[in-house]
Amino acid sequence: MLKLPLQAVSILMVVAILISGCENDPDKIGVDLQPEADKLNIFYTDTVTVLAHTIRVDSVRTDKTSRTMLGSYYDPVFGTSTSAVAMQLRLESTAVELGPSPVLDSMVFSMDYTTVAMGSNTIMRAYGDTTTAQTWNLYELDQPIYTDSIYYSTSQIALKSGEIATTTFVPHPTDSIFADGVKSQAKLRIKMDDTFVQKFRDAAPDDISSLEKFLQFFKGFYIQPQAVTQGGAILFFNVGATTSRMTLYYRNADEDSLRYHFPITSVSARFMNFTHNYQFAAAELQGQLNGDTALGQQQLFVQAMGGTAVIFEFPYIRNLTRDGNLALNEAKLTFTNPVAVSPFMEPAEYLLYNVTKDGTYRLLEDQTEGAEYYGGSYNRSTDQFSFRITQQLQKILTQDTLATRFYLGASSGSILPNRVVLNGFEPSPNAENPQRLKLELIFTRLN
């Protein structure tokens, strides 16, 4: 491990930089506390060994999310990813009153598309290729879901046999539509099969006389997109919008062209289920997920939507203290995306945890200093992001019981599908941007 004392002129330049300027500059933390004699013992290294590899994310929580993701897309690096959803409908009123001699004609389910901010300057309505047709199947739930329960991306739910609707469509998440004679914002509309409508025709009045009775009669439904083999996209929906609902079209003895809505409300139980098929993913990713951790020295893979994350460690970091105690002035960890790939935008924000010896994840000491100091935001001008982990590493160096392992994942993994490929500690020299995963340390020898 290389630790180079700076030349005299360089030392004076570093000291001048570290002790000048704004008092709150994160690069200066710890320097003002050093005796003048210690400031000439400042060292720099960026060759601390980093061992890293990609893992599968166990699961992410997907109930009560601010938006709903649905769809399937194929990525030549990450394979096929699919998002399904289970959701519950409510009554528009305390009880369903359809008037005298109602005749039920048809039912249509609709959801409003919504926009998603991916970074400070990017707004998207879909992730992937919206020119590809998708096929979605709808099923009736065979067991209830509950608002006060917790559901994850791997949660399963029993379904009744047979589809209650199937739709094949090319997404148009930006196009306004005419629905019921009124121009409205972009939405997806799915006509339910008549066999499903018949369920409501056959319902006894008591079945829909209250919300409790209705949820026993119809527990909800499950939308399952068929996995694509090329193209495809994840689409974003605002299921809490007033026009995201099931609409019953009917007539009675008094009037024609009547409607009754079964809305999805803020208290409707719902959750998403994410699946990832890495069978046709890049060989480097498949290898790491199958246990070949050495491949992580070249490339690392982070995928939101409960996909993949990175485990890394500094196995020899404590060797820095063999020659005596030291004080870290700065510890900066930098990740590089060798090539940005459209239309698969990288995550804008990242999460970093210290992995304890018992396998639990803990926030870093440095995170309490705020985002400006701590980092974790993707810089699209450099295709990099960094974390300052000075306080956490200082604690690790002084406490032998602390683990040197860390977990890197995508932020907002429950509501965003982004992914990114990162360089490892020893990336291929042929990479378009071969800058490696790097830990930079500025430290002072205390004795």
N, C-alpha and C positions, 0 to 999 in steps of 0.2 A: 504494500500500500504506500503510495507516494505522498509525502507531506513536505512541501517545499517552503522554506523560509524565504521571504521576499528580499530582494536586494535593497540596499539602504535607501536609494531614491524611491523605489516602489513603496517601501514602508511608509516614508513620509507622505507620499501621495495618498495611500490608503487611509492613514491616520487623519490626514486633512479632510478627506471625504467623509470619514465616519464621524468626525466631531464638529463639522460645520453644518450650516443650514437649519432647517426646521426642527424644532425640538421633538416633534412627534413622528419624524420620519422613521419608519420601521427598520431601515438599514442601520440605525444608530443605537438600537436598543442594547443596553449593557455596556456600551463603550464609555459613557460618561461616569460609570461607576468604577472604572479601572484607575489605579495609581498611574502616574505619568511613567514610572519606570517600566510598567507592564506593557505599555503601548508599543514598545519596540519588539515585543515577543509575539506579534500578530502573525498568524500563519493562514495560508489558503490551500485548500485541496478540492478537487472535483473528481477524484478517482476512488472514492469510497465504493466498494463493491456493493452492487444491488442485484439480488436474485429475485426474479419475478416470473409469474406464470398466470395464465387465465383459468378461471373456475366458473362453473355454473352458479348462478344466483339461486339460492334455495327457494325464495318466493318474495313477493312484495304485497303489501296490503292493497286491496282494490275496491273496497266498499266505501261509500260516502265520498267518492272523488268529485272534483269540481267539473269534470267533463268525462265523456265516455268515448273510448276508442273501439272501433270495429273495423274488421277487414283482414286481409291477408296480403303479404308481399314477399317477393323473392329477392334476395340480395346475394350476389355471387360470392361474397365473403362470408356472410353470416347464415346463409341458407334461408329457409322459409319461416316467417313469423306470422302468427295468427292471433287475433283477439276476438273472443266471443263475450257475450254478456247475458246475465240472468237479471230480469227485472220484474217488478211488481206494478200493477195498475191500481188506481184508486177510483172512487166514485166521484162524479162531478157534483153530486148533491148527496144529502144524507141517505136517500133511497132513490131507486130508479122508478120514475113515473113516466110511462110511455103512452098514456091515454087509452081510450077505448079501442078494443080490437086491433092492437098493433100488429103490423106485418113487417118483419125484419128482412131487409133487402140485401145488404152487404156490410162488410166491415173493412176499414182501412187503417193500418198503423202508420204513423208518420213521426219522423224525428228531424229536428232542425240541425243543419250543419252549423259548426261554430269555428271561429278562428283560434289559433294557438300562437303565442309568442315564443319563438325559438331564438333567444338572444335579444339584444336591445333593438336591432334593426330589421328583424325578419318575422313576418306574420305569415302563417301557413294554414290552409284548410285541410291539407292531406299530406301524408308522408309516403313518397313513392311515385308510382306511375298511374295517373288517373285515366289514362287512355285504355287500360286493360279492363275487360269485362270481369265482373265478380259474380259468383252465385252464393246466395245466403239462404239457409234453411231456418225456419222458425218452428220451435217445438213448445208444447205445453209442459210446464213444470208439474212433476208428480209429487213434490214435497214442498212445503212452504219455505220461504226465506224471511228473515226477520230484520227489522231496522236496527235493533239493539245488539245484533250479532256481528262478529268480526269475520270477514272473508278475505282470502288471499288469492293470488294469481293462480294457485294450484288447486283451489277449492272445487269440488265436484258437486253436482246436484242431480237428483234422479229426474228423468224425463219420461213422459208418456210416449208410447210408440207412434211413429208416423208424424210427418210434417203437418203443421197447420197452415203453412204458407211457404212458398219458394219463390225467390225472385232472382233473375239474372239481369244485371244492369251495368252500364258504364257510368261511373260517378261523375256528377257535375256539381261539385260543392260550391261553385261560385255563381251558378245560374238561378235567377228568380224563377218561380213557377206560378201557374194559375191553379189554385185549389179551391173547389167549391165556388168558382166564379170570381175569386179574389186573387189579385197578384200578391204573392208573399215571398219572403226570403227563401233561399235555397233550402230544400229539405228532401229527405228520402221518403217515398210513399210505397207501402207494400200492401197489396190487396190480399186479404185473408181468404183461404179456401172456403168453399161453401160448407164443407163438413164442419168447419169450426163455427161458422155462423149458426149452423143447425144446433150446436150445443146451447146457444143462447135462445134459439127458438123453443127448444125443449125445456128450458129452465122453468122451474116452478116460481111463482111470485116471491116465495120466501127466500129463494136462492140469492136474490139481489135486493132484499129489503133493507139491508144495512151493510156497512163496510165489513164487519166481522163475517157476516153470512157470505158476502161476495168473495172474500179472500179464501173461504173454504170451498166455494164453488169453482173459482178460477184463481189458482195460486200464483200465476204469472207465466211468463214465457221466456224462452231461451233463444237467442239469435246466434247461430253457428255459421260463420263464413266457411266455405270450402277452401282448403289450402290451394293456392295457386302454384304453378310450376315455373312461371315467368311473369315479370312485371308485377302488377298489383300495388295496392296502397293500403295504409292505415288511414281511416277517416275519423274525423272528430265531430262529436255530436253534443249538443246541449239538451240533454234529456229532461232538464228541469224547466225548459221553456214552456210557456202556456200552450203552444201549438205542437208540442211533442206528446202524442197521445194516441189512443185507439178511438176511432170514430165509428159509431153505429149509424147507418143510414136506414131509415124506416118510414113507414106511413101508418096512419091510424084512421079510424072512421071519420074523424073530423078534418084531418089535414094530410097533404102529401109533402114529400121532400123535407122530412124532419131528420134531426141529428141529435145523438146523445154522445157525449165524450167521456171516455175513461182516461183521465190524465195520469201522467207520471209526475209526481210532486216531489218536493224536497224531503218528504218523509217516506217516500216509496223505497223499499229495500231493493238493492241492486248490487251487483259486483261483476267484475270482469275476470275472465279466465284466459291466461296467455299460454300459448304453446310455441315451442321453437324446435324445428327439425333441422339439425346440423348435418344430416346425411350428405347433403350436397354443398356444404360450406367449404371454405378454403382448407387445404390440408394442414396448414399450420395451426388453425383453430381446432380442427378435429383432433389433431395430435395432442394438444394441450388438454382438451377436455377428456381425452382417453388416458391421461396420466403422464405424458411426455413433457415434464416441466422444463426441460432444457430448451425446448423450442421458444419459451418465453424470453430467452435472451435476445432474440431477434425481433419478435413482434408480440404485441399484447392487444387484447380485444375487450372493449367495454361496450356493453349493449344494455340500454334501458329496457323497460317492459319486462322485467324479471328475466333478462337474458344472461349476460356474462359480466364478470367483474375481474379485478386483478388482485392477487395477493403478492406482496413483495416484502423483502426484509433486508436488513443490513447485518449480515452474519458476523462481520469483523469490526463493527463500529466501536466496540469497547477497547480494541487495540490502540485507539488514539490516546488512551489514558495510561499506557504502559510506561511512558516517560514522565508521568506526573499528571496532576490534575489540570484541567483546562476549563475555560469559560467560553461558551459559544457566543459569538457576536451575531452570527446569522447562520441559519441552516435553511437552504432553499432547494426544494425538490422540483425539477422541471420535466414535464412530459412533452413530447413532440409528435404531432400527427404528420407522417411523411408525405401524405397526399390527400387533399380534400376530395371527396367523391360525390358528385351530384347524381341523383337527387337525394342521396343519403346524408343529410346534414348531421354533423357531429353534435353531441350534447353541449349546451352552453354553460352548464354548471356541473361541478363534480363534488363527490363526497369522499372524505378521507377519515378512516377510523384506525385506532391502534387495536390490534388483535391481542387480547390478553392470553396468558398461558392456559387458561381454562376454555379458550375459544370464544369468549364474548367480545363484542365490539364496543369500544369506548371512544368518545369524542376526544380530540387532542386538546392539550392545555392551550395551545395558541389560538384556538377558535374563538376564545372569549375576547380576543383583541379586536374582533370585527373583520368584515370581509376585505376591506382595503388592505389591511396588514396580512391577513391569513391567506387570501387568494382563492383559487379554485374556479376562476372564470376563464373560459376559453377566449384567447386572443386571435381573432381571425386574420389579423395582419401578419402574425408570425406563425400561426397554426400551432400554438403552444399554450400551455397553462401551467401555473406554478403554485406551490404551497410553501409558506414559511412554517417550518416545524421546529423552530429554535428551542422553545421552552420544553416541548415534548422530548426532544433528543437530549437536552441537558439533563432532564429528569432520568432518562434511560441510562445516561453515562454515570450518574451518581447513585442509581439504585439497581443493583444486580437482579432484583426480582422482577423487573419490568421486561416484557417481551419486546423484541425488535421487529416484530411483524406488523404489517399494515394492510388495510383493505381499501381499494380504490373502486368506486362505483359511480354511476351516473345519477345526478340529482333528478328528482321528480320522475323516478322510474315507474311510478304507478299511472302517470297521465301523459307520458311522452314515450315515443318509440325510438329515439335517436341511437346511433351507434358510432363508434370511432375505432380506428386501428392506430396503435401507438408504437413507437420504436422502443425496443428493449434496451438493456445495458450494452449489448453488442449487436447493433443492427447491421443489416447487410450493407456493405460499402456501395452497392449498386442502387440503394434506395434513393428516391428523388430528393429527399431531405434526410440525410443520414445522422442527424443530431441524436445522440443517445439519451436514454433515461439517465438523468444526472442529479446527484446530490452535491451541492456546492456548500462548503463550510468555510467560514471565517472564524477563527478562534484565537484565544490568547492563552499561552502557557503561564500557569500560575506559580510553578516551582520547577 
